[in-house]
Amino acid sequence: MNTPYKSPSWRKPAGMIAILAIIGIWAFLVVSASTYIGQTHILVQAVIYLIAGIIWIVPLRPLLIWMETGSF
């Protein structure tokens, strides 16, 4: 059973670079805001960092779909 050879897609490496860029930019934004966040009450800080730790995942779903299928 010979299966036809499929050339590798460029979308996966490009998507991985985009994922690393998203994480890096998001981390930079959160660290830049940490001086202002640090002035708030500890419980408010916890909520802000909890939300900031989850919200970066939102743009990854369409990016992962694009990596697999080639369309959003």
All heavy atoms as TSV, in Angstrom:
chain	resi	resn	atom	element	x	y	z
A	1	MET	N	N	0.831	-1.172	0.000
A	1	MET	CA	C	0.000	0.000	0.000
A	1	MET	C	C	0.879	1.239	0.000
A	1	MET	O	O	1.407	1.625	1.025
A	1	MET	CB	C	-0.883	0.024	1.229
A	1	MET	CG	C	-1.869	-1.057	1.306
A	1	MET	SD	S	-3.178	-0.529	2.379
A	1	MET	CE	C	-4.185	-1.937	2.285
A	2	ASN	N	N	0.981	1.816	-1.115
A	2	ASN	CA	C	1.755	3.044	-1.245
A	2	ASN	C	C	0.817	4.234	-1.188
A	2	ASN	O	O	-0.159	4.313	-1.917
A	2	ASN	CB	C	2.533	3.063	-2.560
A	2	ASN	CG	C	3.621	2.016	-2.561
A	2	ASN	OD1	O	4.057	1.594	-1.500
A	2	ASN	ND2	N	4.044	1.608	-3.747
A	3	THR	N	N	1.139	5.146	-0.307
A	3	THR	CA	C	0.365	6.373	-0.231
A	3	THR	C	C	1.128	7.461	-0.967
A	3	THR	O	O	2.346	7.496	-0.934
A	3	THR	CB	C	0.131	6.792	1.237
A	3	THR	OG1	O	1.397	6.951	1.872
A	3	THR	CG2	C	-0.688	5.765	1.971
A	4	PRO	N	N	0.407	8.350	-1.632
A	4	PRO	CA	C	1.093	9.418	-2.358
A	4	PRO	C	C	1.805	10.361	-1.387
A	4	PRO	O	O	1.317	10.636	-0.294
A	4	PRO	CB	C	-0.031	10.132	-3.109
A	4	PRO	CG	C	-1.276	9.736	-2.433
A	4	PRO	CD	C	-1.029	8.411	-1.772
A	5	TYR	N	N	2.965	10.828	-1.807
A	5	TYR	CA	C	3.760	11.731	-0.981
A	5	TYR	C	C	3.156	13.117	-1.008
A	5	TYR	O	O	2.871	13.660	-2.068
A	5	TYR	CB	C	5.196	11.774	-1.494
A	5	TYR	CG	C	6.059	12.742	-0.747
A	5	TYR	CD1	C	6.512	12.447	0.533
A	5	TYR	CD2	C	6.407	13.955	-1.308
A	5	TYR	CE1	C	7.294	13.341	1.226
A	5	TYR	CE2	C	7.181	14.851	-0.625
A	5	TYR	CZ	C	7.629	14.543	0.645
A	5	TYR	OH	O	8.394	15.436	1.329
A	6	LYS	N	N	2.928	13.676	0.166
A	6	LYS	CA	C	2.439	15.039	0.276
A	6	LYS	C	C	3.577	15.911	0.778
A	6	LYS	O	O	4.232	15.582	1.751
A	6	LYS	CB	C	1.261	15.117	1.245
A	6	LYS	CG	C	-0.009	14.475	0.739
A	6	LYS	CD	C	-1.104	14.548	1.756
A	6	LYS	CE	C	-1.559	15.964	1.923
A	6	LYS	NZ	N	-2.716	16.102	2.809
A	7	SER	N	N	3.800	17.005	0.106
A	7	SER	CA	C	4.853	17.910	0.562
A	7	SER	C	C	4.391	18.603	1.847
A	7	SER	O	O	3.207	18.881	2.028
A	7	SER	CB	C	5.174	18.938	-0.514
A	7	SER	OG	O	4.047	19.729	-0.790
A	8	PRO	N	N	5.317	18.863	2.755
A	8	PRO	CA	C	4.929	19.482	4.023
A	8	PRO	C	C	4.407	20.900	3.814
A	8	PRO	O	O	4.833	21.610	2.909
A	8	PRO	CB	C	6.211	19.469	4.845
A	8	PRO	CG	C	7.302	19.137	3.920
A	8	PRO	CD	C	6.713	18.549	2.687
A	9	SER	N	N	3.474	21.267	4.654
A	9	SER	CA	C	2.859	22.586	4.561
A	9	SER	C	C	3.721	23.618	5.288
A	9	SER	O	O	4.310	23.337	6.328
A	9	SER	CB	C	1.469	22.543	5.192
A	9	SER	OG	O	0.941	23.830	5.281
A	10	TRP	N	N	3.759	24.815	4.753
A	10	TRP	CA	C	4.489	25.908	5.386
A	10	TRP	C	C	3.674	26.543	6.504
A	10	TRP	O	O	4.190	27.323	7.293
A	10	TRP	CB	C	4.840	26.974	4.351
A	10	TRP	CG	C	3.616	27.560	3.688
A	10	TRP	CD1	C	2.991	27.087	2.590
A	10	TRP	CD2	C	2.856	28.678	4.127
A	10	TRP	NE1	N	1.882	27.847	2.302
A	10	TRP	CE2	C	1.782	28.842	3.239
A	10	TRP	CE3	C	2.982	29.568	5.186
A	10	TRP	CZ2	C	0.843	29.847	3.374
A	10	TRP	CZ3	C	2.030	30.577	5.321
A	10	TRP	CH2	C	0.985	30.708	4.419
A	11	ARG	N	N	2.380	26.185	6.586
A	11	ARG	CA	C	1.507	26.818	7.575
A	11	ARG	C	C	1.885	26.458	8.999
A	11	ARG	O	O	1.760	27.285	9.903
A	11	ARG	CB	C	0.050	26.436	7.305
A	11	ARG	CG	C	-0.518	27.067	6.060
A	11	ARG	CD	C	-2.019	26.838	5.955
A	11	ARG	NE	N	-2.427	25.469	6.174
A	11	ARG	CZ	C	-2.637	24.582	5.218
A	11	ARG	NH1	N	-2.467	24.925	3.965
A	11	ARG	NH2	N	-3.015	23.356	5.492
A	12	LYS	N	N	2.341	25.247	9.246
A	12	LYS	CA	C	2.660	24.843	10.620
A	12	LYS	C	C	3.860	25.600	11.182
A	12	LYS	O	O	3.769	26.134	12.282
A	12	LYS	CB	C	2.834	23.338	10.700
A	12	LYS	CG	C	1.497	22.647	10.512
A	12	LYS	CD	C	1.539	21.214	10.872
A	12	LYS	CE	C	0.138	20.633	10.623
A	12	LYS	NZ	N	-0.020	19.320	11.130
A	13	PRO	N	N	4.974	25.694	10.470
A	13	PRO	CA	C	6.070	26.507	11.015
A	13	PRO	C	C	5.690	27.991	11.153
A	13	PRO	O	O	6.051	28.637	12.139
A	13	PRO	CB	C	7.202	26.329	10.006
A	13	PRO	CG	C	6.880	25.102	9.250
A	13	PRO	CD	C	5.397	24.967	9.269
A	14	ALA	N	N	4.953	28.515	10.179
A	14	ALA	CA	C	4.522	29.913	10.260
A	14	ALA	C	C	3.571	30.111	11.440
A	14	ALA	O	O	3.647	31.119	12.156
A	14	ALA	CB	C	3.845	30.334	8.958
A	15	GLY	N	N	2.697	29.149	11.658
A	15	GLY	CA	C	1.777	29.228	12.790
A	15	GLY	C	C	2.495	29.158	14.120
A	15	GLY	O	O	2.143	29.865	15.075
A	16	MET	N	N	3.524	28.323	14.212
A	16	MET	CA	C	4.292	28.231	15.461
A	16	MET	C	C	5.020	29.540	15.752
A	16	MET	O	O	5.079	29.984	16.894
A	16	MET	CB	C	5.289	27.075	15.397
A	16	MET	CG	C	4.639	25.717	15.443
A	16	MET	SD	S	3.592	25.463	16.888
A	16	MET	CE	C	4.765	25.637	18.198
A	17	ILE	N	N	5.549	30.161	14.717
A	17	ILE	CA	C	6.200	31.461	14.901
A	17	ILE	C	C	5.170	32.497	15.343
A	17	ILE	O	O	5.436	33.317	16.228
A	17	ILE	CB	C	6.919	31.885	13.610
A	17	ILE	CG1	C	8.125	30.969	13.378
A	17	ILE	CG2	C	7.352	33.340	13.670
A	17	ILE	CD1	C	8.773	31.124	12.026
A	18	ALA	N	N	3.979	32.452	14.758
A	18	ALA	CA	C	2.913	33.390	15.148
A	18	ALA	C	C	2.483	33.149	16.590
A	18	ALA	O	O	2.243	34.107	17.333
A	18	ALA	CB	C	1.724	33.253	14.201
A	19	ILE	N	N	2.392	31.898	17.011
A	19	ILE	CA	C	2.021	31.587	18.396
A	19	ILE	C	C	3.069	32.147	19.364
A	19	ILE	O	O	2.731	32.778	20.371
A	19	ILE	CB	C	1.840	30.074	18.590
A	19	ILE	CG1	C	0.566	29.597	17.902
A	19	ILE	CG2	C	1.806	29.711	20.076
A	19	ILE	CD1	C	0.406	28.091	17.837
A	20	LEU	N	N	4.339	31.941	19.049
A	20	LEU	CA	C	5.400	32.486	19.898
A	20	LEU	C	C	5.361	34.009	19.925
A	20	LEU	O	O	5.594	34.626	20.975
A	20	LEU	CB	C	6.755	31.985	19.430
A	20	LEU	CG	C	7.015	30.501	19.636
A	20	LEU	CD1	C	8.341	30.101	18.997
A	20	LEU	CD2	C	7.003	30.148	21.115
A	21	ALA	N	N	5.048	34.633	18.788
A	21	ALA	CA	C	4.937	36.087	18.741
A	21	ALA	C	C	3.767	36.579	19.588
A	21	ALA	O	O	3.897	37.566	20.323
A	21	ALA	CB	C	4.784	36.556	17.297
A	22	ILE	N	N	2.629	35.899	19.503
A	22	ILE	CA	C	1.465	36.281	20.306
A	22	ILE	C	C	1.791	36.195	21.797
A	22	ILE	O	O	1.481	37.109	22.573
A	22	ILE	CB	C	0.250	35.397	19.957
A	22	ILE	CG1	C	-0.277	35.751	18.580
A	22	ILE	CG2	C	-0.860	35.534	20.997
A	22	ILE	CD1	C	-1.303	34.769	18.036
A	23	ILE	N	N	2.428	35.112	22.205
A	23	ILE	CA	C	2.782	34.941	23.613
A	23	ILE	C	C	3.772	36.019	24.046
A	23	ILE	O	O	3.636	36.608	25.124
A	23	ILE	CB	C	3.334	33.525	23.865
A	23	ILE	CG1	C	2.227	32.491	23.680
A	23	ILE	CG2	C	3.935	33.417	25.267
A	23	ILE	CD1	C	2.715	31.059	23.682
A	24	GLY	N	N	4.771	36.295	23.214
A	24	GLY	CA	C	5.762	37.312	23.552
A	24	GLY	C	C	5.169	38.699	23.663
A	24	GLY	O	O	5.472	39.440	24.610
A	25	ILE	N	N	4.325	39.070	22.713
A	25	ILE	CA	C	3.688	40.391	22.745
A	25	ILE	C	C	2.768	40.504	23.942
A	25	ILE	O	O	2.751	41.527	24.647
A	25	ILE	CB	C	2.936	40.662	21.426
A	25	ILE	CG1	C	3.935	40.824	20.280
A	25	ILE	CG2	C	2.036	41.878	21.536
A	25	ILE	CD1	C	3.315	40.799	18.903
A	26	TRP	N	N	1.989	39.460	24.206
A	26	TRP	CA	C	1.071	39.487	25.347
A	26	TRP	C	C	1.843	39.592	26.660
A	26	TRP	O	O	1.462	40.365	27.542
A	26	TRP	CB	C	0.170	38.265	25.339
A	26	TRP	CG	C	-0.893	38.355	26.377
A	26	TRP	CD1	C	-1.012	37.611	27.507
A	26	TRP	CD2	C	-1.984	39.275	26.412
A	26	TRP	NE1	N	-2.097	38.005	28.220
A	26	TRP	CE2	C	-2.721	39.027	27.582
A	26	TRP	CE3	C	-2.406	40.297	25.557
A	26	TRP	CZ2	C	-3.846	39.761	27.921
A	26	TRP	CZ3	C	-3.533	41.017	25.894
A	26	TRP	CH2	C	-4.243	40.749	27.064
A	27	ALA	N	N	2.930	38.844	26.790
A	27	ALA	CA	C	3.747	38.913	28.007
A	27	ALA	C	C	4.333	40.308	28.170
A	27	ALA	O	O	4.365	40.856	29.284
A	27	ALA	CB	C	4.852	37.871	27.959
A	28	PHE	N	N	4.795	40.914	27.081
A	28	PHE	CA	C	5.335	42.275	27.143
A	28	PHE	C	C	4.269	43.255	27.608
A	28	PHE	O	O	4.546	44.132	28.442
A	28	PHE	CB	C	5.876	42.689	25.773
A	28	PHE	CG	C	6.325	44.112	25.727
A	28	PHE	CD1	C	7.538	44.481	26.289
A	28	PHE	CD2	C	5.552	45.086	25.123
A	28	PHE	CE1	C	7.958	45.809	26.257
A	28	PHE	CE2	C	5.950	46.399	25.081
A	28	PHE	CZ	C	7.162	46.766	25.652
A	29	LEU	N	N	3.050	43.135	27.089
A	29	LEU	CA	C	1.967	44.042	27.493
A	29	LEU	C	C	1.612	43.887	28.974
A	29	LEU	O	O	1.419	44.886	29.676
A	29	LEU	CB	C	0.730	43.805	26.627
A	29	LEU	CG	C	0.855	44.213	25.158
A	29	LEU	CD1	C	-0.369	43.761	24.377
A	29	LEU	CD2	C	1.048	45.704	25.041
A	30	VAL	N	N	1.548	42.654	29.432
A	30	VAL	CA	C	1.200	42.423	30.844
A	30	VAL	C	C	2.313	42.926	31.762
A	30	VAL	O	O	2.047	43.564	32.776
A	30	VAL	CB	C	0.899	40.927	31.094
A	30	VAL	CG1	C	0.744	40.632	32.566
A	30	VAL	CG2	C	-0.364	40.523	30.335
A	31	VAL	N	N	3.563	42.667	31.397
A	31	VAL	CA	C	4.685	43.146	32.210
A	31	VAL	C	C	4.734	44.668	32.198
A	31	VAL	O	O	5.032	45.293	33.222
A	31	VAL	CB	C	6.011	42.534	31.713
A	31	VAL	CG1	C	7.204	43.213	32.337
A	31	VAL	CG2	C	6.033	41.046	31.998
A	32	SER	N	N	4.428	45.287	31.069
A	32	SER	CA	C	4.411	46.748	30.996
A	32	SER	C	C	3.337	47.345	31.903
A	32	SER	O	O	3.522	48.433	32.452
A	32	SER	CB	C	4.159	47.205	29.557
A	32	SER	OG	O	5.198	46.784	28.723
A	33	ALA	N	N	2.234	46.652	32.053
A	33	ALA	CA	C	1.145	47.139	32.899
A	33	ALA	C	C	1.318	46.745	34.361
A	33	ALA	O	O	0.524	47.161	35.209
A	33	ALA	CB	C	-0.189	46.613	32.378
A	34	SER	N	N	2.342	45.980	34.682
A	34	SER	CA	C	2.475	45.463	36.049
A	34	SER	C	C	2.718	46.554	37.087
A	34	SER	O	O	2.345	46.385	38.244
A	34	SER	CB	C	3.583	44.418	36.120
A	34	SER	OG	O	4.840	45.017	35.883
A	35	THR	N	N	3.304	47.673	36.703
A	35	THR	CA	C	3.489	48.751	37.684
A	35	THR	C	C	2.144	49.324	38.115
A	35	THR	O	O	1.955	49.659	39.291
A	35	THR	CB	C	4.373	49.871	37.107
A	35	THR	OG1	O	3.810	50.334	35.891
A	35	THR	CG2	C	5.776	49.371	36.852
A	36	TYR	N	N	1.214	49.428	37.176
A	36	TYR	CA	C	-0.121	49.926	37.513
A	36	TYR	C	C	-0.932	48.858	38.243
A	36	TYR	O	O	-1.678	49.164	39.177
A	36	TYR	CB	C	-0.862	50.372	36.254
A	36	TYR	CG	C	-0.091	51.408	35.472
A	36	TYR	CD1	C	0.471	51.089	34.246
A	36	TYR	CD2	C	0.093	52.688	35.971
A	36	TYR	CE1	C	1.193	52.021	33.524
A	36	TYR	CE2	C	0.822	53.634	35.273
A	36	TYR	CZ	C	1.366	53.296	34.047
A	36	TYR	OH	O	2.082	54.222	33.352
A	37	ILE	N	N	-0.794	47.633	37.810
A	37	ILE	CA	C	-1.518	46.535	38.451
A	37	ILE	C	C	-1.013	46.336	39.877
A	37	ILE	O	O	-1.788	46.056	40.785
A	37	ILE	CB	C	-1.378	45.236	37.627
A	37	ILE	CG1	C	-2.020	45.414	36.243
A	37	ILE	CG2	C	-2.012	44.059	38.342
A	37	ILE	CD1	C	-1.725	44.286	35.272
A	38	GLY	N	N	0.281	46.524	40.089
A	38	GLY	CA	C	0.875	46.338	41.411
A	38	GLY	C	C	0.397	47.336	42.447
A	38	GLY	O	O	0.575	47.107	43.644
A	39	GLN	N	N	-0.204	48.417	42.019
A	39	GLN	CA	C	-0.716	49.434	42.945
A	39	GLN	C	C	-2.125	49.126	43.425
A	39	GLN	O	O	-2.639	49.823	44.300
A	39	GLN	CB	C	-0.690	50.811	42.273
A	39	GLN	CG	C	0.700	51.265	41.913
A	39	GLN	CD	C	0.698	52.539	41.093
A	39	GLN	OE1	O	-0.348	53.054	40.724
A	39	GLN	NE2	N	1.882	53.044	40.785
A	40	THR	N	N	-2.736	48.100	42.891
A	40	THR	CA	C	-4.098	47.750	43.285
A	40	THR	C	C	-4.080	46.731	44.425
A	40	THR	O	O	-3.039	46.201	44.798
A	40	THR	CB	C	-4.876	47.160	42.089
A	40	THR	OG1	O	-4.230	45.964	41.653
A	40	THR	CG2	C	-4.930	48.148	40.930
A	41	HIS	N	N	-5.236	46.476	44.973
A	41	HIS	CA	C	-5.396	45.494	46.050
A	41	HIS	C	C	-4.999	44.106	45.545
A	41	HIS	O	O	-5.153	43.785	44.367
A	41	HIS	CB	C	-6.848	45.509	46.533
A	41	HIS	CG	C	-7.065	44.711	47.774
A	41	HIS	ND1	N	-7.395	43.381	47.731
A	41	HIS	CD2	C	-6.983	45.043	49.084
A	41	HIS	CE1	C	-7.521	42.919	48.953
A	41	HIS	NE2	N	-7.271	43.922	49.802
A	42	ILE	N	N	-4.523	43.278	46.439
A	42	ILE	CA	C	-4.010	41.953	46.073
A	42	ILE	C	C	-5.073	41.081	45.401
A	42	ILE	O	O	-4.773	40.327	44.482
A	42	ILE	CB	C	-3.395	41.248	47.306
A	42	ILE	CG1	C	-2.660	39.971	46.895
A	42	ILE	CG2	C	-4.444	40.912	48.341
A	42	ILE	CD1	C	-1.345	40.217	46.265
A	43	LEU	N	N	-6.314	41.191	45.822
A	43	LEU	CA	C	-7.377	40.393	45.197
A	43	LEU	C	C	-7.684	40.887	43.782
A	43	LEU	O	O	-7.968	40.085	42.889
A	43	LEU	CB	C	-8.633	40.398	46.058
A	43	LEU	CG	C	-8.498	39.696	47.420
A	43	LEU	CD1	C	-9.772	39.842	48.224
A	43	LEU	CD2	C	-8.144	38.238	47.222
A	44	VAL	N	N	-7.615	42.196	43.595
A	44	VAL	CA	C	-7.811	42.751	42.250
A	44	VAL	C	C	-6.664	42.304	41.344
A	44	VAL	O	O	-6.884	41.942	40.179
A	44	VAL	CB	C	-7.910	44.293	42.308
A	44	VAL	CG1	C	-7.997	44.888	40.910
A	44	VAL	CG2	C	-9.099	44.722	43.155
A	45	GLN	N	N	-5.449	42.293	41.873
A	45	GLN	CA	C	-4.304	41.808	41.109
A	45	GLN	C	C	-4.502	40.353	40.682
A	45	GLN	O	O	-4.215	39.996	39.538
A	45	GLN	CB	C	-3.025	41.895	41.940
A	45	GLN	CG	C	-2.522	43.281	42.185
A	45	GLN	CD	C	-1.254	43.265	43.027
A	45	GLN	OE1	O	-0.457	42.342	42.931
A	45	GLN	NE2	N	-1.087	44.293	43.840
A	46	ALA	N	N	-4.991	39.548	41.612
A	46	ALA	CA	C	-5.203	38.131	41.316
A	46	ALA	C	C	-6.203	37.956	40.180
A	46	ALA	O	O	-5.990	37.147	39.271
A	46	ALA	CB	C	-5.672	37.388	42.564
A	47	VAL	N	N	-7.279	38.727	40.206
A	47	VAL	CA	C	-8.297	38.638	39.153
A	47	VAL	C	C	-7.718	39.115	37.817
A	47	VAL	O	O	-7.927	38.473	36.779
A	47	VAL	CB	C	-9.552	39.451	39.536
A	47	VAL	CG1	C	-10.512	39.573	38.368
A	47	VAL	CG2	C	-10.243	38.832	40.737
A	48	ILE	N	N	-6.980	40.222	37.838
A	48	ILE	CA	C	-6.395	40.747	36.601
A	48	ILE	C	C	-5.430	39.739	35.990
A	48	ILE	O	O	-5.476	39.465	34.789
A	48	ILE	CB	C	-5.695	42.095	36.863
A	48	ILE	CG1	C	-6.737	43.168	37.162
A	48	ILE	CG2	C	-4.834	42.502	35.668
A	48	ILE	CD1	C	-6.157	44.489	37.635
A	49	TYR	N	N	-4.544	39.176	36.818
A	49	TYR	CA	C	-3.574	38.216	36.291
A	49	TYR	C	C	-4.233	36.901	35.869
A	49	TYR	O	O	-3.770	36.254	34.930
A	49	TYR	CB	C	-2.447	37.970	37.293
A	49	TYR	CG	C	-1.476	39.123	37.360
A	49	TYR	CD1	C	-1.199	39.759	38.559
A	49	TYR	CD2	C	-0.843	39.578	36.216
A	49	TYR	CE1	C	-0.303	40.814	38.617
A	49	TYR	CE2	C	0.048	40.631	36.260
A	49	TYR	CZ	C	0.315	41.248	37.464
A	49	TYR	OH	O	1.194	42.291	37.513
A	50	LEU	N	N	-5.317	36.525	36.530
A	50	LEU	CA	C	-6.059	35.341	36.110
A	50	LEU	C	C	-6.665	35.554	34.730
A	50	LEU	O	O	-6.543	34.699	33.839
A	50	LEU	CB	C	-7.147	35.006	37.129
A	50	LEU	CG	C	-8.028	33.815	36.796
A	50	LEU	CD1	C	-7.213	32.530	36.886
A	50	LEU	CD2	C	-9.209	33.749	37.737
A	51	ILE	N	N	-7.287	36.712	34.531
A	51	ILE	CA	C	-7.879	37.028	33.229
A	51	ILE	C	C	-6.787	37.153	32.169
A	51	ILE	O	O	-6.921	36.624	31.063
A	51	ILE	CB	C	-8.724	38.322	33.329
A	51	ILE	CG1	C	-9.958	38.061	34.195
A	51	ILE	CG2	C	-9.125	38.813	31.952
A	51	ILE	CD1	C	-10.730	39.301	34.566
A	52	ALA	N	N	-5.691	37.828	32.509
A	52	ALA	CA	C	-4.594	37.999	31.555
A	52	ALA	C	C	-3.955	36.656	31.201
A	52	ALA	O	O	-3.467	36.470	30.085
A	52	ALA	CB	C	-3.535	38.937	32.127
A	53	GLY	N	N	-3.970	35.718	32.128
A	53	GLY	CA	C	-3.398	34.410	31.869
A	53	GLY	C	C	-4.274	33.531	31.001
A	53	GLY	O	O	-3.793	32.567	30.407
A	54	ILE	N	N	-5.544	33.862	30.905
A	54	ILE	CA	C	-6.471	33.066	30.098
A	54	ILE	C	C	-6.752	33.713	28.746
A	54	ILE	O	O	-6.884	33.013	27.740
A	54	ILE	CB	C	-7.794	32.854	30.880
A	54	ILE	CG1	C	-7.529	31.981	32.101
A	54	ILE	CG2	C	-8.857	32.226	29.992
A	54	ILE	CD1	C	-8.712	31.853	33.035
A	55	ILE	N	N	-6.791	35.031	28.689
A	55	ILE	CA	C	-7.264	35.718	27.484
A	55	ILE	C	C	-6.332	35.567	26.284
A	55	ILE	O	O	-6.761	35.671	25.144
A	55	ILE	CB	C	-7.532	37.207	27.791
A	55	ILE	CG1	C	-8.495	37.784	26.781
A	55	ILE	CG2	C	-6.255	37.990	27.851
A	55	ILE	CD1	C	-9.102	39.088	27.208
A	56	TRP	N	N	-5.064	35.274	26.514
A	56	TRP	CA	C	-4.140	35.117	25.380
A	56	TRP	C	C	-4.464	33.880	24.544
A	56	TRP	O	O	-4.016	33.762	23.405
A	56	TRP	CB	C	-2.691	35.065	25.848
A	56	TRP	CG	C	-2.350	33.848	26.641
A	56	TRP	CD1	C	-2.473	33.698	27.982
A	56	TRP	CD2	C	-1.839	32.610	26.134
A	56	TRP	NE1	N	-2.071	32.444	28.351
A	56	TRP	CE2	C	-1.675	31.747	27.241
A	56	TRP	CE3	C	-1.502	32.143	24.866
A	56	TRP	CZ2	C	-1.191	30.447	27.107
A	56	TRP	CZ3	C	-1.027	30.856	24.746
A	56	TRP	CH2	C	-0.869	30.030	25.852
A	57	ILE	N	N	-5.282	33.001	25.089
A	57	ILE	CA	C	-5.644	31.777	24.376
A	57	ILE	C	C	-6.669	32.058	23.263
A	57	ILE	O	O	-6.729	31.314	22.282
A	57	ILE	CB	C	-6.191	30.736	25.368
A	57	ILE	CG1	C	-5.112	30.382	26.376
A	57	ILE	CG2	C	-6.698	29.498	24.675
A	57	ILE	CD1	C	-5.587	29.546	27.534
A	58	VAL	N	N	-7.427	33.153	23.389
A	58	VAL	CA	C	-8.512	33.453	22.451
A	58	VAL	C	C	-8.048	33.503	20.994
A	58	VAL	O	O	-8.669	32.871	20.135
A	58	VAL	CB	C	-9.236	34.755	22.861
A	58	VAL	CG1	C	-10.241	35.194	21.810
A	58	VAL	CG2	C	-9.910	34.583	24.212
A	59	PRO	N	N	-6.962	34.199	20.639
A	59	PRO	CA	C	-6.584	34.230	19.226
A	59	PRO	C	C	-5.945	32.936	18.718
A	59	PRO	O	O	-5.738	32.779	17.513
A	59	PRO	CB	C	-5.582	35.382	19.136
A	59	PRO	CG	C	-5.048	35.540	20.503
A	59	PRO	CD	C	-6.142	35.111	21.433
A	60	LEU	N	N	-5.668	32.003	19.610
A	60	LEU	CA	C	-5.008	30.776	19.172
A	60	LEU	C	C	-5.939	29.821	18.438
A	60	LEU	O	O	-5.506	29.094	17.550
A	60	LEU	CB	C	-4.374	30.057	20.358
A	60	LEU	CG	C	-3.205	30.775	21.008
A	60	LEU	CD1	C	-2.588	29.895	22.075
A	60	LEU	CD2	C	-2.167	31.176	20.002
A	61	ARG	N	N	-7.214	29.803	18.778
A	61	ARG	CA	C	-8.137	28.864	18.129
A	61	ARG	C	C	-8.202	29.068	16.620
A	61	ARG	O	O	-7.987	28.125	15.856
A	61	ARG	CB	C	-9.525	28.940	18.751
A	61	ARG	CG	C	-10.464	27.895	18.177
A	61	ARG	CD	C	-11.791	27.874	18.930
A	61	ARG	NE	N	-12.580	26.719	18.571
A	61	ARG	CZ	C	-13.392	26.662	17.506
A	61	ARG	NH1	N	-13.507	27.711	16.717
A	61	ARG	NH2	N	-14.079	25.576	17.246
A	62	PRO	N	N	-8.459	30.316	16.143
A	62	PRO	CA	C	-8.482	30.481	14.687
A	62	PRO	C	C	-7.115	30.213	14.048
A	62	PRO	O	O	-7.038	29.697	12.932
A	62	PRO	CB	C	-8.913	31.925	14.460
A	62	PRO	CG	C	-9.099	32.535	15.780
A	62	PRO	CD	C	-8.885	31.523	16.833
A	63	LEU	N	N	-6.060	30.536	14.767
A	63	LEU	CA	C	-4.725	30.286	14.229
A	63	LEU	C	C	-4.462	28.788	14.097
A	63	LEU	O	O	-3.939	28.331	13.080
A	63	LEU	CB	C	-3.664	30.932	15.126
A	63	LEU	CG	C	-2.223	30.805	14.676
A	63	LEU	CD1	C	-2.020	31.445	13.315
A	63	LEU	CD2	C	-1.296	31.420	15.698
A	64	LEU	N	N	-4.861	28.005	15.082
A	64	LEU	CA	C	-4.685	26.556	15.008
A	64	LEU	C	C	-5.553	25.941	13.914
A	64	LEU	O	O	-5.127	25.006	13.225
A	64	LEU	CB	C	-4.976	25.915	16.361
A	64	LEU	CG	C	-3.958	26.231	17.461
A	64	LEU	CD1	C	-4.461	25.737	18.803
A	64	LEU	CD2	C	-2.615	25.622	17.134
A	65	ILE	N	N	-6.759	26.460	13.738
A	65	ILE	CA	C	-7.626	25.986	12.652
A	65	ILE	C	C	-6.982	26.285	11.304
A	65	ILE	O	O	-6.958	25.444	10.413
A	65	ILE	CB	C	-9.035	26.609	12.759
A	65	ILE	CG1	C	-9.766	26.045	13.983
A	65	ILE	CG2	C	-9.844	26.368	11.489
A	65	ILE	CD1	C	-11.063	26.750	14.292
A	66	TRP	N	N	-6.417	27.488	11.168
A	66	TRP	CA	C	-5.740	27.848	9.923
A	66	TRP	C	C	-4.537	26.949	9.668
A	66	TRP	O	O	-4.299	26.532	8.535
A	66	TRP	CB	C	-5.300	29.314	9.977
A	66	TRP	CG	C	-4.451	29.695	8.813
A	66	TRP	CD1	C	-4.872	29.954	7.545
A	66	TRP	CD2	C	-3.033	29.813	8.797
A	66	TRP	NE1	N	-3.795	30.259	6.747
A	66	TRP	CE2	C	-2.649	30.174	7.501
A	66	TRP	CE3	C	-2.039	29.667	9.758
A	66	TRP	CZ2	C	-1.326	30.381	7.142
A	66	TRP	CZ3	C	-0.720	29.872	9.410
A	66	TRP	CH2	C	-0.381	30.223	8.108
A	67	MET	N	N	-3.799	26.635	10.717
A	67	MET	CA	C	-2.637	25.774	10.559
A	67	MET	C	C	-3.036	24.392	10.028
A	67	MET	O	O	-2.318	23.784	9.244
A	67	MET	CB	C	-1.894	25.623	11.893
A	67	MET	CG	C	-1.106	26.848	12.288
A	67	MET	SD	S	-0.468	26.765	13.966
A	67	MET	CE	C	0.550	25.310	13.924
A	68	GLU	N	N	-4.168	23.890	10.449
A	68	GLU	CA	C	-4.600	22.547	10.038
A	68	GLU	C	C	-5.313	22.536	8.686
A	68	GLU	O	O	-5.102	21.648	7.884
A	68	GLU	CB	C	-5.527	21.945	11.100
A	68	GLU	CG	C	-4.809	21.503	12.349
A	68	GLU	CD	C	-3.838	20.370	12.087
A	68	GLU	OE1	O	-4.162	19.481	11.287
A	68	GLU	OE2	O	-2.750	20.386	12.675
A	69	THR	N	N	-6.169	23.528	8.448
A	69	THR	CA	C	-7.028	23.478	7.266
A	69	THR	C	C	-6.626	24.449	6.162
A	69	THR	O	O	-6.959	24.221	5.001
A	69	THR	CB	C	-8.487	23.749	7.639
A	69	THR	OG1	O	-8.594	25.092	8.137
A	69	THR	CG2	C	-8.994	22.769	8.662
A	70	GLY	N	N	-6.001	25.550	6.521
A	70	GLY	CA	C	-5.655	26.564	5.532
A	70	GLY	C	C	-6.697	27.648	5.374
A	70	GLY	O	O	-6.551	28.544	4.560
A	71	SER	N	N	-7.767	27.568	6.158
A	71	SER	CA	C	-8.791	28.631	6.118
A	71	SER	C	C	-9.249	28.918	7.528
A	71	SER	O	O	-9.173	28.065	8.418
A	71	SER	CB	C	-9.980	28.217	5.257
A	71	SER	OG	O	-10.617	27.093	5.843
A	72	PHE	N	N	-9.718	30.134	7.729
A	72	PHE	CA	C	-10.207	30.508	9.053
A	72	PHE	C	C	-11.619	30.080	9.139
A	72	PHE	O	O	-12.461	30.149	9.630
A	72	PHE	CB	C	-10.060	32.007	9.281
A	72	PHE	CG	C	-8.642	32.426	9.499
A	72	PHE	CD1	C	-7.911	33.004	8.498
A	72	PHE	CD2	C	-8.031	32.223	10.710
A	72	PHE	CE1	C	-6.605	33.391	8.699
A	72	PHE	CE2	C	-6.717	32.608	10.926
A	72	PHE	CZ	C	-6.007	33.193	9.925
